[in-house]
């Protein structure tokens, strides 16, 4: 898995590429979220359009990231969420926890309203 984070004003945009599985280094996502928050982000957009697979362990990290951002008064949204991730969220009863958008631009526009 590869993670690339950047800031756009007070919005941290983190792009994830590859497979998110238990075999990845633990805490990569948590550290990427913490990094953009330290650099001034209030809201975080997780671009999952490059994710081919996610397991339940990494789903837990998505939830932890959501809690971290929420506690700081921000919002975490998912971008380009693959159907596999939507299915996992729904099965876990978390389908309504995350706002989901097709594009980064759509999510950013929603944050300004």
C-alpha angles and dihedrals in degrees: 000000000000126000125196121183131189139165127238105182107301093343122095113207115199119186117200121198130188132007120339105210142145087264091069120094106277116245098024093123093041091053093047091052092045090050096055090044090052090050092056107275117145097179128038128209115197109204104207097169090109095050113111098181140002129192129207093263092061091042085063089055090054089054092047090051090051091053093047093052093042092052088057091053096258138112130243116208132182121231126203092356111197117233091246091061092046089052092050092049091049094048090050091051091247100110093118098041096084127050109227128205134180095227140021089240093056091050092048091050090052091052092057094056 
